[in-house]
């Protein structure tokens, strides 16, 4: 009788412990949704990771992760790593100016525009 209670007790404990690890919590992936503000939205594609999508006329895009890259034809025109609270992305948000040096120089009394 003592062995029977021990076996029942062991099965009960193992059943309780096995149930602890089997609970799965659903993973919620939040999409990053925004709107690209431009007159050329029908010509712009966007890429999230390795997936590339075409933007519709309203400029809506949605991605699971950052960075989000924007393309016109096959040329990359810029990328973002966050979206403003209002959800709008403007061309000036994605275009990065490489050289921050002033474009005007002066020699003597004359000013020249330096074209690079």
Secondary structure, DSSP 8 states (H G I E B T S, - for coil): -HHHHHHHHHHHHHHHHHHHTT---------EEEEEE-TTGGGEEEEETTEEEE--TT-EEEESSS-EEEEETTEEEEEES---TT-EEEHHHH---S--S-SEEEETTEEEE---
